[in-house]
């Protein structure tokens, strides 16, 4: 009897499976094999940069996401973030957001769960049946992801969100008042736990499995477990459980999707990360300390929500440039100019809005995207010893360097500074000062440099300025 035959057959089967996986994996968003602090998508290294809507593109039936995605594509932005609506929706007026896309009008909220025959559901309509799916919802979600794919946009699918206030919990399908299953008779702070969830954990797990299967064939998706889980009682053990569910469902998928954990507002050091989680996202990450604090992870670090710094462009533009030029791999500005009826991002919001966004700002984000993608950025590492000279006290140069080959730098302001020094190896370089507002070249220098401190004259710009240095 040939006892080797079964072993050979298994080995051949594994090789064929791996061969079948390879093309799909090469196209799907993944960690770049040469530098896993950045992404690879459709065979190319990529940094994800966007100014995107307030997360209701799918769950709000009044929102024309095709027009919205056309706008992102025309602005050359490559990311959007959307909430699933499995459990979380907002009432009108929440957080002082005008025309909030996460606050659909009565009768215009669509969720994964089918409506029952029992009246009294939230935001119009009957109560939900957490044992039955609404197939129209999944068709809408697939169509949304398909259109993002066609337009060269990645989707962060944010699976869950905590309930910050009772007003949000009272609208949730998970709240016992809103479903016919007798589930969710718990405090809003116990929903995302492994032991106090009132029977909701199996519902959550079943939803995650369904969503991951629904999107298995798309190459432009990653999953974020929970938005801002540091509020509302969400436990880390529960987050790790959800990560394990996603990983288990994807085990035999030809191109498994990345999983993100939203770590903290501003900054925090991640210790003992779960092996299934590949992206670590922060909110309001200015200054960009979250990047350096988590450099040891060797994974992409993102800043995927901005706000609460007024409605002007400058604070968010500076936040974006500093984060990406510190080694960040993802930036998402929360853009309140996208609302139902103005899916082209032209809504003029009131001054009380908790953030900004407009067509001009999106052009500025395109400048940043084109700037970082003009480099072989996989070779970059943050550098703190390249630039010297008199600078304003609140200005820290943010610099990425491929020593002797390429340098990308950003300065919040060099107003009043006529010259700085760049510490460069010997070589012939081309230095270009770039205006972050419009991408124009403010001045260009060709440098025949013998090594050491190299003086660079600084053009006068009213606000921030970027610098590109390439060896010739």
Backbone torsions as a table, in degrees:
resi	resn	phi	psi	omega
1	UNK	NA	136.9	-179.5
2	UNK	-89.0	95.8	-178.5
3	UNK	-73.9	-13.0	-179.7
4	UNK	-79.2	-22.4	-172.9
5	UNK	-57.6	-47.9	179.4
6	UNK	-60.6	-37.8	179.3
7	UNK	-64.0	-43.0	179.7
8	UNK	-63.7	-41.8	179.9
9	UNK	-62.5	-42.0	177.7
10	UNK	-62.2	-44.5	-179.5
11	UNK	-61.9	-43.6	178.8
12	UNK	-63.6	-41.1	178.2
13	UNK	-60.8	-41.4	178.2
14	UNK	-64.5	-40.3	178.9
15	UNK	-63.6	-42.9	179.2
16	UNK	-64.4	-39.5	178.2
17	UNK	-62.7	-44.4	179.3
18	UNK	-65.0	-39.6	177.9
19	UNK	-62.7	-39.2	178.9
20	UNK	-68.1	-34.0	-179.7
21	UNK	-69.6	-34.6	-167.3
22	UNK	-54.9	-50.4	-178.9
23	UNK	-61.9	-42.2	-179.9
24	UNK	-64.3	-42.8	-178.6
25	UNK	-64.4	-37.1	-179.4
26	UNK	-65.6	-27.9	-178.7
27	UNK	-88.9	-30.7	-174.0
28	UNK	-73.1	145.1	175.0
29	UNK	-55.9	125.4	-179.3
30	UNK	-153.2	173.7	173.2
31	UNK	-69.8	138.6	-178.3
32	UNK	-68.6	128.2	-176.3
33	UNK	-63.2	-23.9	179.6
34	UNK	-87.7	-27.8	179.4
35	UNK	-151.8	93.6	-173.9
36	UNK	-71.5	4.8	171.6
37	UNK	-80.1	-9.0	177.7
38	UNK	-124.0	173.5	-177.7
39	UNK	-102.2	156.2	163.9
40	UNK	-119.6	135.0	178.0
41	UNK	-144.9	128.1	-179.4
42	UNK	53.6	40.3	173.5
43	UNK	82.0	3.1	-176.5
44	UNK	-125.5	148.0	172.0
45	UNK	-67.2	141.6	-175.2
46	UNK	-147.7	143.1	167.1
47	UNK	-108.8	134.6	-177.4
48	UNK	-93.3	119.6	-176.8
49	UNK	-138.2	130.9	-178.4
50	UNK	-157.2	170.6	169.0
51	UNK	-135.6	100.9	-162.1
52	UNK	-126.3	166.1	-171.6
53	UNK	-71.9	170.3	-173.3
54	UNK	-84.3	48.3	156.8
55	UNK	75.2	5.8	-177.1
56	UNK	-106.5	19.2	-172.1
57	UNK	-57.8	-34.9	-177.9
58	UNK	-94.4	-48.2	-172.4
59	UNK	-71.0	-16.6	179.9
60	UNK	-100.8	106.8	-174.7
61	UNK	-66.7	-16.3	178.6
62	UNK	-83.3	-7.7	-175.3
63	UNK	-90.4	122.1	179.8
64	UNK	-86.6	90.5	-173.4
65	UNK	-71.2	-21.6	177.9
66	UNK	-66.1	-44.5	177.6
67	UNK	-63.7	-41.1	177.8
68	UNK	-59.5	-47.0	-178.2
69	UNK	-69.0	-32.4	173.1
70	UNK	-59.9	-38.9	179.9
71	UNK	-66.3	-47.3	177.5
72	UNK	-57.7	-43.8	-178.5
73	UNK	-64.7	-40.2	179.8
74	UNK	-67.8	-27.8	176.9
75	UNK	-85.2	0.1	178.4
76	UNK	60.9	38.6	175.7
77	UNK	-104.8	146.8	-164.1
78	UNK	-124.9	24.4	-179.1
79	UNK	-150.4	144.1	167.0
80	UNK	-139.9	154.6	-177.9
81	UNK	-122.0	128.9	-178.7
82	UNK	-136.8	142.6	175.0
83	UNK	-88.1	145.9	-177.0
84	UNK	-76.8	-27.4	-174.1
85	UNK	78.4	10.7	178.9
86	UNK	-61.1	-33.5	-175.6
87	UNK	-141.3	-18.8	-167.6
88	UNK	-122.5	132.0	172.5
89	UNK	-151.7	157.1	-174.7
90	UNK	-113.1	150.2	173.5
91	UNK	-78.1	155.9	176.0
92	UNK	-57.1	138.3	179.1
93	UNK	89.8	-5.1	-179.7
94	UNK	-59.2	133.9	176.9
95	UNK	58.6	21.0	-179.6
96	UNK	60.9	30.5	-179.9
97	UNK	-91.1	119.9	178.4
98	UNK	-78.3	135.2	177.3
99	UNK	54.2	43.2	-175.3
100	UNK	-60.6	122.6	-179.8
101	UNK	-70.5	-19.0	175.0
102	UNK	-85.0	5.7	178.8
103	UNK	-124.4	74.8	-177.2
104	UNK	-65.9	155.9	177.3
105	UNK	-68.0	160.4	178.2
106	UNK	-52.2	131.8	179.7
107	UNK	82.2	2.6	-174.9
108	UNK	-117.1	13.8	176.4
109	UNK	-96.2	122.9	176.5
110	UNK	-115.0	133.4	-176.6
111	UNK	-127.4	169.0	178.5
112	UNK	-66.0	-18.0	-172.0
113	UNK	-95.7	139.8	177.4
114	UNK	-71.1	148.8	172.9
115	UNK	-78.4	143.1	177.8
116	UNK	-88.3	-172.1	175.4
117	UNK	-91.6	0.8	-176.8
118	UNK	-94.0	123.7	-178.6
119	UNK	-70.5	167.8	174.2
120	UNK	105.9	18.0	179.2
121	UNK	-76.5	168.6	-178.7
122	UNK	-77.8	148.6	175.4
123	UNK	56.3	36.3	179.5
124	UNK	85.3	152.1	179.8
125	UNK	91.1	177.3	-178.3
126	UNK	-83.3	173.5	177.1
127	UNK	-67.8	161.2	-179.4
128	UNK	-88.5	151.4	171.9
129	UNK	-111.3	106.1	-174.7
130	UNK	-74.7	1.6	174.1
131	UNK	-99.4	-4.5	-178.1
132	UNK	-128.5	143.2	179.5
133	UNK	-89.2	152.4	166.5
134	UNK	-98.8	102.5	-175.1
135	UNK	-64.9	-27.0	177.4
136	UNK	-63.4	-33.9	177.2
137	UNK	-61.9	-49.3	-177.2
138	UNK	-67.4	-33.8	175.1
139	UNK	-63.6	-41.4	178.3
140	UNK	-65.1	-41.7	-178.8
141	UNK	-65.4	-44.5	178.2
142	UNK	-61.0	-41.5	-179.8
143	UNK	-63.7	-40.7	176.6
144	UNK	-59.8	-49.0	-178.6
145	UNK	-65.5	-37.3	177.9
146	UNK	-61.8	-43.4	179.7
147	UNK	-68.4	-35.4	175.4
148	UNK	-64.0	-40.5	179.6
149	UNK	-61.1	-45.0	-178.4
150	UNK	-64.2	-24.9	-177.9
151	UNK	-100.0	8.8	177.0
152	UNK	71.9	37.8	-177.7
153	UNK	-121.2	135.5	175.2
154	UNK	-88.5	145.4	178.8
155	UNK	-112.0	122.7	164.4
156	UNK	-86.6	112.2	177.4
157	UNK	-90.3	104.5	-178.7
158	UNK	-89.9	110.0	-168.2
159	UNK	-71.6	-41.8	-173.9
160	UNK	-140.5	166.1	176.9
161	UNK	-149.8	139.7	177.7
162	UNK	-69.9	166.2	177.6
163	UNK	-101.1	108.4	-175.8
164	UNK	-71.7	-34.1	-175.9
165	UNK	-139.2	164.4	179.0
166	UNK	-61.8	-29.1	-177.9
167	UNK	-62.8	-33.2	177.0
168	UNK	-77.3	-41.4	179.9
169	UNK	-61.8	-35.8	-178.7
170	UNK	-67.8	-16.4	178.4
171	UNK	-97.5	-8.5	-170.7
172	UNK	-75.7	138.5	170.7
173	UNK	-58.5	-23.6	179.9
174	UNK	-76.3	-19.0	-179.6
175	UNK	-71.5	135.1	-173.0
176	UNK	-58.8	-25.5	179.0
177	UNK	-71.1	-15.8	-171.3
178	UNK	-112.6	2.8	176.5
179	UNK	-131.6	160.0	-176.3
180	UNK	-98.5	12.9	-172.4
181	UNK	-101.5	-1.6	-179.0
182	UNK	70.3	22.3	-178.0
183	UNK	-103.6	159.0	173.4
184	UNK	80.3	26.1	175.5
185	UNK	-85.1	61.5	-176.5
186	UNK	-137.9	167.1	172.7
187	UNK	-67.8	149.6	-178.9
188	UNK	-59.2	-24.3	-179.1
189	UNK	-82.4	-0.2	178.9
190	UNK	-109.2	-1.3	-172.3
191	UNK	-62.9	-41.6	-174.2
192	UNK	-105.1	63.1	177.7
193	UNK	-133.5	167.6	178.7
194	UNK	-91.6	-9.4	-171.6
195	UNK	-136.0	-6.1	-176.1
196	UNK	-131.4	28.8	-167.8
197	UNK	-90.5	-1.3	176.9
198	UNK	63.1	34.7	178.9
199	UNK	85.3	6.6	-175.8
200	UNK	-85.1	-21.4	-175.9
201	UNK	-59.0	-44.6	176.8
202	UNK	-61.8	-34.1	177.1
203	UNK	-65.6	-44.8	178.3
204	UNK	-61.5	-44.6	-178.8
205	UNK	-63.6	-43.4	179.7
206	UNK	-62.9	-40.0	178.0
207	UNK	-63.8	-45.3	-179.7
208	UNK	-60.0	-43.9	178.6
209	UNK	-59.7	-44.4	-179.1
210	UNK	-64.5	-44.7	-178.4
211	UNK	-63.3	-43.4	-178.8
212	UNK	-65.1	-37.4	176.8
213	UNK	-69.2	-40.0	180.0
214	UNK	-58.9	-36.6	-172.6
215	UNK	-103.4	13.6	-172.0
216	UNK	-60.1	-31.6	-172.9
217	UNK	-93.4	0.0	177.9
218	UNK	-87.7	148.6	-177.9
219	UNK	-104.4	2.5	-169.4
220	UNK	-121.1	36.1	-174.6
221	UNK	-127.9	142.2	158.5
222	UNK	-135.3	157.2	-175.4
223	UNK	-106.2	127.3	167.4
224	UNK	-102.6	129.6	-172.1
225	UNK	-62.7	-50.3	-174.7
226	UNK	-157.5	132.1	173.6
227	UNK	-70.2	130.4	174.0
228	UNK	44.0	58.9	-178.4
229	UNK	-72.1	-2.1	176.5
230	UNK	-82.6	3.1	170.0
231	UNK	-115.6	161.2	167.0
232	UNK	69.7	21.2	171.4
233	UNK	80.5	9.7	-179.5
234	UNK	-67.5	129.2	-178.2
235	UNK	-96.0	152.0	177.0
236	UNK	-66.9	-35.6	177.9
237	UNK	-60.8	-40.6	176.8
238	UNK	-63.7	-42.8	178.3
239	UNK	-59.9	-42.8	179.7
240	UNK	-66.0	-34.6	175.6
241	UNK	-61.1	-46.2	179.8
242	UNK	-63.4	-41.0	176.7
243	UNK	-58.9	-40.8	-179.7
244	UNK	-68.7	-35.0	175.8
245	UNK	-63.1	-47.2	179.0
246	UNK	-58.7	-47.3	-178.6
247	UNK	-62.8	-39.7	-178.6
248	UNK	-66.7	-42.7	179.3
249	UNK	-63.8	-35.9	-176.2
250	UNK	-84.9	-0.1	-169.5
251	UNK	-54.6	-35.8	-179.2
252	UNK	-110.2	11.7	175.0
253	UNK	-71.1	141.9	-179.7
254	UNK	-66.1	-25.4	-178.1
255	UNK	-142.6	80.1	-178.5
256	UNK	-62.2	146.7	-178.4
257	UNK	-87.1	153.4	176.2
258	UNK	-73.2	155.3	179.0
259	UNK	-120.2	135.4	-178.4
260	UNK	-114.6	144.7	169.8
261	UNK	-116.6	127.3	173.4
262	UNK	-82.6	112.6	-166.2
263	UNK	-86.0	-50.2	-171.8
264	UNK	-168.8	162.5	162.9
265	UNK	-77.5	138.2	175.2
266	UNK	73.5	-77.9	-174.8
267	UNK	-162.8	156.0	172.9
268	UNK	-172.8	154.1	176.1
269	UNK	-95.3	127.0	178.4
270	UNK	-85.8	125.6	176.1
271	UNK	-120.3	145.9	178.0
272	UNK	51.3	58.3	-178.0
273	UNK	-67.9	148.6	177.6
274	UNK	-70.2	135.5	-175.1
275	UNK	-64.9	-20.8	180.0
276	UNK	-80.4	-13.7	-175.0
277	UNK	-95.8	130.0	-173.1
278	UNK	-117.0	-18.1	-177.7
279	UNK	-123.4	137.3	179.8
280	UNK	-123.0	109.5	-173.7
281	UNK	-105.0	146.0	177.8
282	UNK	-126.8	160.8	174.1
283	UNK	-115.4	146.3	175.9
284	UNK	53.8	44.7	-170.1
285	UNK	-85.4	64.6	177.4
286	UNK	-133.2	124.2	-1.6
287	UNK	-65.6	165.6	-169.6
288	UNK	-82.7	42.2	-177.3
289	UNK	-63.5	-24.5	-179.6
290	UNK	-58.4	-28.7	-179.1
291	UNK	-70.2	-54.0	-177.6
292	UNK	-66.2	-34.8	-179.7
293	UNK	-65.6	-23.2	-176.1
294	UNK	-120.3	20.2	177.9
295	UNK	-60.3	-29.4	-178.0
296	UNK	-64.8	-19.3	-178.6
297	UNK	-70.9	-24.3	-177.5
298	UNK	57.8	38.8	-178.9
299	UNK	-135.7	163.2	177.9
300	UNK	-63.6	136.1	174.9
301	UNK	-113.5	130.2	-176.3
302	UNK	-122.5	155.8	170.5
303	UNK	-118.0	93.4	-168.1
304	UNK	-111.6	23.5	162.8
305	UNK	-160.3	137.0	178.0
306	UNK	-121.4	171.8	173.4
307	UNK	144.6	178.6	175.4
308	UNK	64.2	28.3	175.9
309	UNK	-130.5	34.0	-179.4
310	UNK	88.4	-177.9	-177.7
311	UNK	-106.3	0.5	179.1
312	UNK	-75.4	157.0	-177.6
313	UNK	-71.6	-38.8	-166.1
314	UNK	-54.7	-48.0	-177.1
315	UNK	-60.1	-37.2	-177.1
316	UNK	-80.9	-34.4	173.8
317	UNK	-62.4	-45.6	-179.8
318	UNK	-64.8	-39.4	176.8
319	UNK	-60.0	-43.4	-179.0
320	UNK	-64.3	-50.9	-178.1
321	UNK	-62.3	-44.0	-179.0
322	UNK	-64.8	-38.7	-178.6
323	UNK	-67.0	-48.6	-178.6
324	UNK	-68.0	-38.3	-179.6
325	UNK	-80.1	2.7	170.0
326	UNK	-100.3	-2.1	180.0
327	UNK	109.8	7.2	175.7
328	UNK	-67.7	154.8	-175.9
329	UNK	-113.6	-4.6	-172.9
330	UNK	-154.2	134.8	175.5
331	UNK	-142.2	126.9	177.6
332	UNK	-127.7	111.0	173.3
333	UNK	-83.8	134.5	178.1
334	UNK	-82.2	109.4	-167.8
335	UNK	-105.8	107.2	-175.2
336	UNK	-84.5	5.2	177.2
337	UNK	-84.5	-4.0	174.4
338	UNK	-96.2	113.3	176.4
339	UNK	-140.8	166.1	174.5
340	UNK	-60.1	128.0	-175.4
341	UNK	95.2	-19.0	175.1
342	UNK	-133.6	53.0	-178.7
343	UNK	-71.3	-5.1	172.2
344	UNK	-86.7	6.9	175.1
345	UNK	72.3	40.1	-179.1
346	UNK	-116.4	6.9	179.1
347	UNK	-65.6	130.9	178.5
348	UNK	-96.2	104.7	-174.9
349	UNK	-86.2	161.5	-179.4
350	UNK	-74.1	165.5	-177.0
351	UNK	-65.8	-21.3	-179.0
352	UNK	-77.7	-3.5	-178.0
353	UNK	-58.0	142.1	-177.2
354	UNK	-84.1	33.3	179.5
355	UNK	172.5	-167.1	-175.2
356	UNK	-129.7	-151.7	-179.5
357	UNK	119.4	136.1	-179.8
358	UNK	-175.2	171.9	-179.1
359	UNK	-58.7	-37.9	179.2
360	UNK	-64.3	-41.1	178.7
361	UNK	-64.7	-38.4	179.0
362	UNK	-64.7	-33.0	174.1
363	UNK	-64.7	-35.9	177.5
364	UNK	-66.3	-37.2	176.3
365	UNK	-68.0	-32.1	174.6
366	UNK	-64.5	-39.1	177.1
367	UNK	-59.3	-45.7	178.5
368	UNK	-61.7	-44.8	-179.7
369	UNK	-61.5	-45.2	179.9
370	UNK	-66.6	-33.8	179.4
371	UNK	-64.6	-53.2	-176.3
372	UNK	-68.4	-33.4	179.7
373	UNK	-78.3	-4.9	175.4
374	UNK	-79.5	-6.8	-178.8
375	UNK	-108.6	161.9	165.0
376	UNK	-84.0	75.1	-165.9
377	UNK	-72.6	-13.3	175.9
378	UNK	-60.2	-24.0	-178.8
379	UNK	-85.2	-8.3	-173.5
380	UNK	-75.5	149.4	167.9
381	UNK	-139.2	147.2	176.5
382	UNK	-60.7	142.7	-179.2
383	UNK	-135.5	139.0	-178.9
384	UNK	-115.5	-0.6	-172.1
385	UNK	-118.6	20.3	-176.1
386	UNK	-88.7	-43.1	-171.3
387	UNK	-113.3	135.7	178.2
388	UNK	-134.7	166.3	176.6
389	UNK	131.3	171.8	179.8
390	UNK	-69.7	121.2	179.5
391	UNK	-133.6	155.7	174.9
392	UNK	-55.2	148.6	-172.9
393	UNK	-60.7	-31.3	-176.1
394	UNK	-92.5	11.7	-177.3
395	UNK	-107.0	120.0	171.8
396	UNK	-112.5	117.5	177.6
397	UNK	-59.9	129.2	174.4
398	UNK	-101.0	116.2	-168.2
399	UNK	-133.2	132.6	168.5
400	UNK	-112.5	135.2	-173.1
401	UNK	-133.9	139.8	163.1
402	UNK	-116.8	89.2	-164.8
403	UNK	-51.1	129.6	179.6
404	UNK	80.7	-6.0	-177.4
405	UNK	-121.6	-49.0	-174.6
406	UNK	-157.0	147.5	178.8
407	UNK	-141.2	134.2	174.0
408	UNK	-122.7	126.4	-175.9
409	UNK	-137.4	153.3	179.2
410	UNK	-140.6	138.2	-179.4
411	UNK	-128.9	126.0	178.2
412	UNK	-58.3	-35.5	178.3
413	UNK	-164.8	136.6	168.5
414	UNK	-124.6	28.5	-180.0
415	UNK	-58.6	128.4	-179.5
416	UNK	85.4	-4.3	179.0
417	UNK	-99.6	124.5	-177.4
418	UNK	-98.0	-20.6	-176.8
419	UNK	-155.2	140.7	170.1
420	UNK	-128.0	170.2	178.0
421	UNK	-115.1	138.6	175.2
422	UNK	-111.9	127.1	178.7
423	UNK	-86.1	100.6	-172.7
424	UNK	-124.9	146.9	171.3
425	UNK	-66.7	165.9	177.1
426	UNK	-58.2	143.6	178.1
427	UNK	160.7	175.4	176.4
428	UNK	-107.4	122.6	-172.3
429	UNK	-125.8	156.4	169.0
430	UNK	-117.4	122.6	-179.7
431	UNK	-113.4	130.7	-179.1
432	UNK	-126.8	125.7	172.8
433	UNK	-89.4	127.6	-172.8
434	UNK	-115.9	137.4	174.9
435	UNK	-85.9	114.0	-178.2
436	UNK	-65.7	-15.2	179.7
437	UNK	-71.5	-39.8	-174.4
438	UNK	-135.1	-2.2	178.7
439	UNK	81.6	2.5	-179.2
440	UNK	-71.5	154.0	177.5
441	UNK	-87.7	116.9	-177.9
442	UNK	-78.8	-35.8	174.9
443	UNK	-165.2	158.9	-177.6
444	UNK	-133.6	140.9	177.2
445	UNK	-131.7	137.0	169.6
446	UNK	-104.6	124.3	-169.7
447	UNK	-117.2	119.0	167.3
448	UNK	-97.7	102.9	-165.6
449	UNK	-116.1	134.4	-178.0
450	UNK	-91.4	-2.8	178.8
451	UNK	112.6	150.8	-179.8
452	UNK	90.9	-148.9	-176.6
453	UNK	-72.3	124.8	-179.4
454	UNK	-117.7	116.2	-179.1
455	UNK	-70.8	138.6	177.1
456	UNK	-129.5	121.8	175.3
457	UNK	-75.3	143.0	-173.1
458	UNK	-107.1	123.9	175.6
459	UNK	-71.8	156.6	-179.1
460	UNK	-86.0	115.0	172.1
461	UNK	-125.3	147.3	-172.8
462	UNK	-68.3	-27.5	-177.9
463	UNK	-129.4	-118.5	-174.1
464	UNK	-84.6	170.0	-177.0
465	UNK	-154.1	147.1	178.7
466	UNK	-119.3	159.5	-176.9
467	UNK	-137.4	130.3	174.7
468	UNK	-116.0	124.4	175.8
469	UNK	-124.2	124.8	179.5
470	UNK	-128.9	141.8	175.3
471	UNK	-70.6	142.0	-178.9
472	UNK	-99.2	NA	NA
